[in-house]
Amino acid sequence: TVNGFTPVKLSREHHSGWRTSSHKGHVQNFYSSLEDLLNSGVPLERSLLIIKSTVRHTGFREVLKDIHTEVASGTSFAKALSHHPALFDPTSIRMIHAALEGGFLARACEEIAALHHHNAKIRQELLAASAYPAFLVMATFGISILLLTYFVPQFIPLFEDLAAAGQLPMSTRLLITTSNAIRGHIVASSILALASVWSLIHLYKQHRVRNYLFKYLTNLPLFGRLHLEIGLSRLSSLLSALLTNGITLETALRLCRGTTGHSQLEIVLTNASASVQQGGRLSACFREASFVPRDFVEALSIAETSNRMEHTLKRS
């Protein structure tokens, strides 16, 4: 009891420190610094302590302090990271988990840092490419509002006779009705527009909605191809690292599940894991998936035949 109050529930408070969109650079630097320290022979716990002492951002320093405390108390590094989902994505956490089992944590940190850098570059390119279309959409919306609230009302008196005779076209009547509605309820229209934007943003934050949207975008020619290439790159890098460090193919495939970020590729990976366990060939499972590029499948088949899969995947 403290000051007359008795606690009924105790739980760890996890700090995010800032919004998700502003932490990308800090997380990438964290993985890069951790890779350098681990390659220099510094233990994980000591490495986390050193990185924490060099971070200037208060929020991120608190997160690293929490992670260091958990690791020092015996908690798995991957599990400690998973307690901060706003900062560390599930794909990176699964890669860390696989690296801990395979004993190549430094290599995994290097791969994750490179992946963050690659994703940041893609985001910048997408933002640059969408800036002009976004400007056109906003300009079109603004001009439309100006036409409906100022110019259209100037011509309404000219159409009164036609409207009274019932000879006004449907499109013109709809335009006049919309203009009157916006001018008569300008405040309500503004609130409705803002509420619609807020609702769309809120829906996008929902996990199911975002997954459905992402699954739809995956089927688009350009975005889908790019998403698949990223997934295959993640799979190749991690699978190569696991096999290089002496992990069996069956175990490696199990550890790779959930790291690609591609739903269809995850299904192929699950089937491949079961097939390899029964003595099947990995390339045969990928060959059955029509969306996987043929050159990747052929390279995988040659790697199996030559028994140099880890080297082939590293070059893929």
C-alpha positions in Angstrom: 0.0 0.0 0.0 1.3 3.4 -1.0 -0.3 6.6 0.2 -3.4 4.7 1.1 -3.7 3.1 -2.3 -3.3 -0.7 -3.0 -2.3 -1.7 -6.5 -4.6 -4.4 -8.0 -2.7 -4.9 -11.2 1.0 -4.4 -12.3 2.1 -4.4 -15.9 5.2 -3.1 -17.8 4.8 0.2 -19.5 6.2 0.2 -23.0 7.4 3.5 -24.5 7.1 4.3 -28.1 8.3 7.9 -27.7 6.9 9.3 -30.9 4.7 8.4 -33.9 5.6 5.4 -36.0 6.4 7.5 -39.1 9.3 9.3 -37.4 11.3 6.4 -36.1 12.6 4.8 -39.3 16.1 6.3 -39.2 16.6 5.5 -35.5 15.7 1.9 -36.0 18.0 1.5 -39.1 20.9 3.1 -37.2 20.2 0.8 -34.3 20.5 -2.3 -36.4 23.7 -1.0 -38.1 25.3 -0.1 -34.8 24.4 -3.5 -33.3 25.9 -5.3 -36.3 29.2 -3.4 -35.9 29.4 -4.2 -32.2 28.5 -7.9 -32.6 31.1 -8.3 -35.4 33.7 -6.7 -33.1 33.0 -9.4 -30.5 31.0 -7.3 -28.1 28.2 -9.4 -26.3 24.6 -8.6 -27.1 23.8 -7.2 -23.6 26.9 -5.0 -23.6 26.1 -3.9 -27.2 22.6 -2.8 -26.2 24.0 -0.8 -23.3 26.5 1.0 -25.5 24.0 1.8 -28.1 21.5 3.1 -25.5 24.2 5.4 -24.1 24.8 7.0 -27.5 21.2 7.6 -28.5 20.0 11.2 -28.1 16.3 10.7 -28.7 14.7 10.4 -25.3 11.8 8.1 -26.5 14.1 5.7 -28.3 16.5 5.7 -25.4 13.7 4.6 -23.1 12.8 1.8 -25.5 16.4 0.5 -25.7 16.6 0.7 -21.9 13.5 -1.5 -21.6 14.9 -4.0 -24.2 18.3 -4.1 -22.4 16.6 -4.8 -19.1 14.6 -7.6 -20.5 17.6 -9.2 -22.3 19.7 -8.9 -19.1 16.9 -10.7 -17.2 17.0 -13.6 -19.6 14.3 -12.7 -22.1 14.9 -13.5 -25.7 16.1 -10.6 -27.8 13.4 -11.2 -30.4 10.7 -11.3 -27.7 12.0 -8.1 -26.1 11.7 -6.4 -29.6 8.2 -7.8 -30.1 7.0 -5.8 -27.0 7.5 -2.6 -29.2 5.5 -3.4 -32.4 5.3 0.3 -33.3 9.1 0.4 -33.8 10.1 -3.2 -34.7 8.1 -4.8 -37.5 7.1 -8.6 -37.4 9.4 -9.5 -40.3 12.5 -8.1 -38.6 11.6 -9.8 -35.3 11.2 -13.2 -37.1 14.5 -12.7 -38.8 16.1 -12.0 -35.4 14.4 -15.1 -34.0 15.8 -17.2 -36.8 19.2 -15.6 -36.4 19.3 -16.4 -32.7 18.6 -20.1 -33.4 21.1 -20.2 -36.2 23.8 -18.2 -34.4 24.2 -15.4 -37.0 22.7 -12.4 -35.3 25.2 -9.9 -36.7 24.5 -11.1 -40.3 20.7 -10.7 -39.6 21.2 -7.2 -38.3 23.1 -6.3 -41.5 20.3 -7.7 -43.6 17.6 -5.9 -41.7 19.5 -2.6 -41.8 19.8 -3.0 -45.6 16.1 -3.8 -45.9 15.2 -0.7 -43.9 17.4 1.4 -46.2 15.9 -0.2 -49.3 12.3 0.4 -48.0 13.2 4.0 -47.2 14.5 4.5 -50.7 11.3 3.0 -52.2 9.1 5.2 -50.0 11.0 8.3 -51.2 10.6 7.3 -54.8 6.9 6.6 -54.3 6.4 9.9 -52.5 8.2 11.7 -55.3 6.2 10.0 -57.9 2.9 10.7 -56.2 3.6 14.3 -55.4 2.4 15.6 -58.8 -0.7 13.5 -59.0 -1.6 14.5 -55.5 -1.2 18.1 -56.4 -3.5 17.6 -59.4 -6.1 15.9 -57.3 -6.1 18.7 -54.7 -6.1 21.4 -57.4 -9.1 19.7 -59.1 -10.9 19.4 -55.9 -10.3 23.1 -55.1 -11.4 24.3 -58.5 -14.5 22.1 -58.4 -15.5 23.6 -55.0 -14.9 27.1 -56.5 -17.0 26.4 -59.5 -19.9 25.0 -57.4 -19.9 27.8 -54.8 -19.2 30.8 -57.0 -19.5 30.3 -60.8 -22.5 27.9 -61.0 -24.8 30.2 -58.9 -24.1 33.0 -61.4 -25.9 30.9 -64.2 -28.8 29.5 -62.1 -31.1 32.5 -63.0 -30.6 31.7 -66.7 -32.0 28.2 -66.2 -35.1 29.1 -64.2 -37.5 29.1 -67.2 -36.1 25.8 -68.4 -36.4 24.3 -64.9 -40.0 25.5 -64.6 -40.9 23.9 -67.9 -39.2 20.7 -67.0 -36.8 20.9 -69.9 -33.6 21.1 -67.9 -31.3 18.1 -68.5 -30.7 15.8 -65.6 -26.9 16.6 -65.4 -27.6 20.3 -65.1 -30.2 19.8 -62.4 -27.8 17.6 -60.5 -25.1 20.2 -60.8 -27.5 23.0 -59.5 -28.7 20.8 -56.7 -25.1 20.0 -55.6 -24.2 23.7 -55.7 -27.2 24.7 -53.6 -26.5 22.0 -51.1 -22.9 23.0 -50.7 -23.6 26.7 -50.5 -26.5 26.2 -48.0 -24.6 23.8 -45.8 -21.0 24.9 -46.2 -20.1 24.1 -42.5 -21.8 20.7 -42.7 -20.1 19.9 -46.0 -16.7 20.8 -44.6 -17.3 18.6 -41.5 -18.5 15.8 -43.7 -15.4 16.0 -45.9 -13.0 16.0 -42.9 -14.9 13.1 -41.3 -14.6 11.1 -44.6 -10.9 11.7 -44.7 -10.5 10.8 -41.0 -12.6 7.6 -41.5 -10.4 6.5 -44.4 -7.3 7.0 -42.4 -8.8 5.2 -39.4 -9.8 2.3 -41.7 -6.4 2.0 -43.2 -4.9 1.7 -39.7 -7.1 -1.4 -39.1 -5.0 -4.6 -39.6 -7.7 -6.5 -41.6 -8.4 -3.5 -43.9 -4.7 -2.9 -44.6 -4.1 -6.6 -45.3 -7.1 -6.7 -47.7 -5.9 -3.5 -49.5 -2.4 -4.9 -49.7 -3.6 -8.2 -51.1 -5.5 -6.2 -53.8 -2.5 -4.1 -54.6 -0.4 -7.3 -54.9 -2.4 -8.3 -57.9 -1.6 -5.1 -59.7 1.2 -5.5 -62.4 3.8 -3.0 -61.1 3.2 -3.0 -57.4 2.6 -6.8 -57.3 5.9 -7.5 -59.1 7.8 -5.2 -56.8 6.3 -6.7 -53.7 7.1 -10.2 -54.9 10.7 -9.3 -55.7 11.1 -7.9 -52.2 9.6 -11.1 -50.7 11.9 -13.3 -52.7 14.9 -11.2 -51.8 14.1 -11.5 -48.1 13.6 -15.3 -48.4 16.8 -15.8 -50.4 18.9 -13.8 -47.9 17.6 -15.4 -44.8 17.5 -18.9 -46.2 21.1 -18.5 -47.4 22.3 -17.3 -44.0 20.5 -20.2 -42.2 22.0 -22.9 -44.5 25.4 -21.3 -44.4 25.4 -21.5 -40.6 24.6 -25.3 -40.6 20.8 -25.1 -40.2 19.0 -28.0 -42.1 16.7 -27.1 -45.0 13.6 -28.3 -43.2 14.4 -26.2 -40.1 15.4 -23.2 -42.2 12.1 -23.2 -44.1 10.2 -23.3 -40.8 12.2 -20.3 -39.5 11.7 -18.4 -42.7 7.9 -18.5 -42.5 6.5 -15.1 -41.7 9.6 -13.2 -42.9 8.7 -12.5 -46.6 5.7 -10.2 -46.0 4.0 -11.7 -49.0 0.8 -13.7 -48.3 0.9 -16.0 -51.4 4.6 -16.6 -51.0 4.0 -17.6 -47.3 1.5 -20.3 -48.5 4.1 -21.7 -50.9 6.7 -21.7 -48.1 4.4 -23.6 -45.8 3.7 -26.2 -48.4 7.4 -26.4 -49.2 8.3 -27.0 -45.6 5.8 -29.9 -45.4 7.0 -31.3 -48.8 10.7 -31.2 -47.9 10.0 -32.9 -44.6 8.5 -35.8 -46.6 11.5 -35.9 -48.9 10.2 -33.6 -51.7 12.2 -31.0 -53.7 12.0 -27.4 -52.8 12.1 -26.2 -56.4 9.1 -28.4 -57.3 7.0 -26.6 -54.7 7.9 -23.2 -56.2 7.4 -24.5 -59.7 3.8 -25.2 -58.9 3.3 -21.5 -58.0 2.6 -19.7 -61.3 3.4 -16.3 -59.9 7.0 -17.1 -58.9 9.4 -16.1 -61.7 10.7 -19.0 -63.8 14.4 -17.8 -63.5 14.1 -18.1 -59.7 12.7 -21.6 -59.9 15.4 -22.7 -62.4 18.2 -21.2 -60.2 16.7 -23.1 -57.2 16.6 -26.3 -59.2 20.2 -26.0 -60.3 21.2 -25.2 -56.7 19.5 -28.4 -55.4 21.2 -30.5 -58.1 24.7 -29.0 -57.4 24.2 -29.1 -53.6 25.2 -25.4 -53.4 21.9 -23.9 -52.5 23.3 -21.4 -49.9 25.7 -19.9 -52.5 23.0 -19.7 -55.2 20.5 -18.1 -52.9 23.0 -15.5 -51.8 23.4 -14.3 -55.4 19.6 -14.4 -56.1 
